[in-house]
Amino acid sequence: MKKTIFILLLSLVCFSSCSKWKGYWIEEELPQLDRLGYFDDSHVDCAIYLSKDSFYITIPGGVGDFFFEEPIAYGEYSRTRKELFLHDSMNGVETILEKNGLRSLTVLYSFPFMNGKHFKRFKFEKDYLENFIPIYGEDAQTRIAKYKEENPEPFELQMGKYFATGSFKEYLLELHKAGEYRLYYFNLLLSKGFWKRDENVLHLYSSSQISLRYDLQIADSMLIAPVGSLPGDNDRCKEHEFRIDNRD
């Protein structure tokens, strides 16, 4: 009898602990209008969804006046009494959140554009992203290795800004002669660090998470990111061709 009561109490504590984290979290600094779900491109709407055992990090995506929430990280999470550890299964980006009271989270470590931001909890009746399942294609590293073998002659690698679109996504990659890079996604700084060339493959090493590496193919007058190789590339249906940015 005592053992049964202990198990019931333990289950209640675990459920209570989980439920304190669950919910829809959005930036505290955003106007109330955007907290109700209306997006515009004048600022960043970043949200974190926490279910019982999984999470999503989203930002607005789309073209022109058509906006929707775009998952840029997805996976499972673990927790301590004061901290959440989000383990991204899409690209390996780790996120650490600190809980402040019952309704506030602070980002300690994540994508560069999220670091230091505060999130406030809002309750939704249903998480409409709960059925989101990332579609994984052929392993990007396999395609990179095959490309390297099939293209032994070196292509020219230009320094500067590269712009890429694909599946309603916009990326901007800055390459500097000093060996540094910055990768933006819809004007958000997703990654920065240093680059290294290996024949016709460009390796991008994150300075904040050194175990992270993004590989691009060096081709004639452009760079090619294989399907699913970039952070935020969750639909896994189209490669991205980076070309020197000539936009006004």
C-alpha positions as CSV (number, residue, x, y, z in Angstrom):
1,M,0.0,0.0,0.0
2,K,2.8,2.4,1.0
3,K,4.6,1.6,-2.2
4,T,1.5,2.3,-4.3
5,I,1.0,5.6,-2.7
6,F,4.7,6.5,-3.2
7,I,4.5,5.7,-6.9
8,L,1.3,7.8,-7.3
9,L,3.0,10.7,-5.5
10,L,6.1,10.4,-7.7
11,S,3.9,10.3,-10.8
12,L,2.1,13.4,-9.6
13,V,5.3,15.3,-9.0
14,C,6.7,14.3,-12.4
15,F,3.4,15.4,-14.2
16,S,3.4,18.7,-12.3
17,S,7.1,19.3,-13.2
18,C,6.4,18.6,-16.9
19,S,3.2,20.7,-17.0
20,K,5.1,23.7,-15.6
21,W,7.2,23.8,-18.8
22,K,4.6,22.9,-21.3
23,G,3.0,25.7,-23.4
24,Y,3.6,28.4,-26.0
25,W,6.4,30.8,-25.2
26,I,6.9,34.0,-27.1
27,E,9.3,37.0,-26.8
28,E,8.4,39.3,-24.0
29,E,9.5,42.4,-26.0
30,L,7.0,41.8,-28.8
31,P,3.8,44.0,-29.1
32,Q,0.6,42.5,-27.9
33,L,-0.7,42.3,-31.5
34,D,1.9,39.9,-32.5
35,R,1.4,37.8,-29.4
36,L,-2.1,37.1,-30.7
37,G,-0.6,35.6,-33.8
38,Y,-0.4,38.4,-36.4
39,F,3.0,38.6,-38.1
40,D,4.7,41.4,-40.0
41,D,8.3,41.7,-41.2
42,S,9.2,44.8,-39.1
43,H,10.6,42.6,-36.3
44,V,11.2,39.0,-35.3
45,D,8.4,36.8,-34.0
46,C,10.2,34.0,-32.3
47,A,8.3,31.3,-30.4
48,I,9.1,28.2,-28.5
49,Y,6.5,25.3,-28.2
50,L,7.0,22.8,-25.5
51,S,4.8,19.7,-25.3
52,K,5.1,16.8,-22.9
53,D,8.4,15.5,-24.4
54,S,9.2,17.5,-27.6
55,F,9.7,21.1,-28.7
56,Y,9.7,23.4,-31.7
57,I,11.4,26.8,-32.2
58,T,9.7,28.9,-34.9
59,I,10.0,32.2,-36.7
60,P,7.8,33.7,-39.4
61,G,8.3,32.4,-42.9
62,G,6.7,33.1,-46.3
63,V,6.8,35.6,-49.2
64,G,5.3,39.0,-49.5
65,D,2.1,39.4,-47.4
66,F,1.8,35.6,-46.8
67,F,3.4,34.7,-43.5
68,F,3.3,31.5,-41.4
69,E,5.3,30.0,-38.5
70,E,8.4,28.3,-39.8
71,P,10.1,25.6,-37.5
72,I,13.9,26.1,-37.4
73,A,14.5,23.5,-34.7
74,Y,12.7,20.4,-33.5
75,G,13.4,17.6,-31.1
76,E,13.2,16.4,-27.6
77,Y,14.3,18.1,-24.4
78,S,15.5,17.3,-20.9
79,R,15.3,19.4,-17.8
80,T,16.5,20.2,-14.3
81,R,14.7,22.2,-11.7
82,K,15.7,25.5,-13.2
83,E,17.0,24.7,-16.7
84,L,15.7,23.3,-20.0
85,F,18.0,21.6,-22.5
86,L,16.6,21.5,-26.1
87,H,18.3,18.8,-28.3
88,D,17.7,19.8,-31.9
89,S,17.3,16.7,-34.2
90,M,17.3,18.8,-37.4
91,N,20.8,20.3,-37.3
92,G,22.2,19.6,-33.9
93,V,21.9,23.2,-32.5
94,E,21.7,23.0,-28.7
95,T,19.5,25.4,-26.7
96,I,19.7,26.0,-23.0
97,L,16.9,28.0,-21.2
98,E,16.7,29.2,-17.6
99,K,13.3,29.4,-15.9
100,N,12.5,32.6,-14.1
101,G,9.4,32.2,-12.0
102,L,6.3,30.5,-13.5
103,R,5.9,32.4,-16.7
104,S,9.3,33.5,-17.9
105,L,12.3,31.8,-19.7
106,T,15.7,33.3,-20.5
107,V,17.8,32.0,-23.4
108,L,21.3,31.2,-22.1
109,Y,22.6,29.5,-25.2
110,S,21.1,28.9,-28.7
111,F,21.1,30.5,-32.2
112,P,23.0,33.8,-32.0
113,F,19.9,35.9,-32.6
114,M,18.1,34.2,-29.6
115,N,20.8,34.5,-27.0
116,G,19.8,36.6,-24.0
117,K,16.2,37.0,-25.0
118,H,13.3,36.5,-22.6
119,F,10.1,34.5,-23.4
120,K,6.7,34.7,-21.7
121,R,4.3,31.8,-21.5
122,F,0.9,31.8,-23.2
123,K,-1.6,29.0,-23.2
124,F,-3.1,27.7,-26.5
125,E,-5.9,25.1,-26.5
126,K,-4.0,23.0,-29.1
127,D,-0.5,23.0,-30.4
128,Y,-1.1,23.0,-34.2
129,L,2.5,22.0,-34.7
130,E,2.2,18.8,-32.7
131,N,1.9,16.7,-35.9
132,F,4.9,18.3,-37.5
133,I,7.4,15.7,-38.6
134,P,10.6,16.7,-40.4
135,I,11.2,15.0,-43.7
136,Y,14.7,13.6,-44.0
137,G,16.2,12.8,-47.4
138,E,19.5,11.3,-48.3
139,D,22.2,12.1,-45.8
140,A,23.8,15.4,-46.7
141,Q,27.3,14.2,-45.9
142,T,26.9,11.3,-48.3
143,R,26.1,13.8,-51.1
144,I,29.0,16.0,-50.2
145,A,31.5,13.2,-50.3
146,K,30.1,12.1,-53.7
147,Y,30.3,15.6,-55.1
148,K,33.9,16.0,-53.9
149,E,34.9,12.7,-55.6
150,E,33.2,13.7,-58.9
151,N,34.7,17.2,-59.1
152,P,38.4,17.0,-58.4
153,E,39.3,20.2,-60.4
154,P,39.1,23.2,-58.1
155,F,36.5,25.9,-58.7
156,E,37.2,29.6,-57.8
157,L,35.9,30.7,-54.4
158,Q,35.0,34.4,-54.2
159,M,34.8,36.4,-51.0
160,G,31.7,38.5,-50.3
161,K,28.0,38.1,-49.7
162,Y,26.1,35.2,-51.2
163,F,22.3,35.2,-51.4
164,A,20.1,32.0,-51.8
165,T,16.4,31.2,-51.9
166,G,14.5,27.9,-52.0
167,S,11.2,26.7,-50.8
168,F,10.2,30.3,-49.6
169,K,13.5,30.5,-47.6
170,E,16.1,33.2,-47.8
171,Y,19.7,32.7,-46.7
172,L,22.6,35.2,-46.8
173,L,26.1,34.0,-46.3
174,E,29.0,36.4,-45.8
175,L,32.6,35.0,-46.4
176,H,35.5,37.1,-45.3
177,K,39.2,36.8,-46.3
178,A,40.2,36.5,-42.7
179,G,38.5,33.1,-42.7
180,E,35.3,34.2,-40.9
181,Y,31.7,33.7,-41.9
182,R,28.2,34.8,-40.9
183,L,25.0,32.9,-42.0
184,Y,21.7,34.7,-41.9
185,Y,18.2,33.3,-42.3
186,F,15.4,35.9,-43.0
187,N,17.8,38.5,-41.6
188,L,18.4,36.5,-38.4
189,L,22.0,35.5,-37.5
190,L,21.8,31.7,-37.3
191,S,25.5,30.9,-37.2
192,K,28.9,32.6,-37.2
193,G,32.4,31.3,-37.0
194,F,35.2,30.4,-39.3
195,W,35.4,28.6,-42.7
196,K,37.9,26.2,-44.2
197,R,38.1,25.0,-47.8
198,D,38.7,21.3,-48.5
199,E,39.1,20.9,-52.3
200,N,35.6,21.8,-53.7
201,V,33.9,21.6,-50.3
202,L,33.4,24.6,-48.0
203,H,33.3,23.8,-44.3
204,L,31.6,26.3,-41.9
205,Y,32.5,25.8,-38.3
206,S,30.3,27.4,-35.6
207,S,32.3,29.4,-33.1
208,S,29.7,29.0,-30.3
209,Q,29.1,25.3,-30.8
210,I,32.4,23.9,-32.2
211,S,31.0,20.5,-32.8
212,L,28.6,22.0,-35.4
213,R,29.8,22.1,-39.0
214,Y,27.8,23.0,-42.2
215,D,29.2,21.8,-45.6
216,L,28.6,23.5,-48.9
217,Q,29.6,22.5,-52.4
218,I,31.9,24.9,-54.3
219,A,30.7,25.1,-57.9
220,D,31.1,27.4,-60.9
221,S,30.2,30.9,-59.7
222,M,28.1,29.6,-56.8
223,L,27.9,27.6,-53.7
224,I,25.4,24.7,-53.2
225,A,23.9,23.7,-49.9
226,P,22.6,20.1,-50.2
227,V,19.0,19.4,-49.1
228,G,18.8,19.5,-45.3
229,S,22.3,20.7,-44.6
230,L,21.5,24.2,-43.3
231,P,20.0,25.2,-39.9
232,G,16.3,26.0,-40.5
233,D,16.1,23.8,-43.6
234,N,13.3,21.6,-42.2
235,D,11.3,20.7,-45.3
236,R,14.2,18.8,-46.9
237,C,12.9,19.2,-50.5
238,K,15.2,21.6,-52.3
239,E,18.9,22.4,-52.3
240,H,20.0,26.0,-52.0
241,E,22.1,27.7,-54.6
242,F,24.2,30.6,-53.2
243,R,25.3,33.3,-55.7
244,I,27.1,36.5,-55.2
245,D,24.5,39.0,-53.9
246,N,23.9,41.6,-56.6
247,R,20.6,43.0,-55.2
248,D,20.3,46.7,-54.8
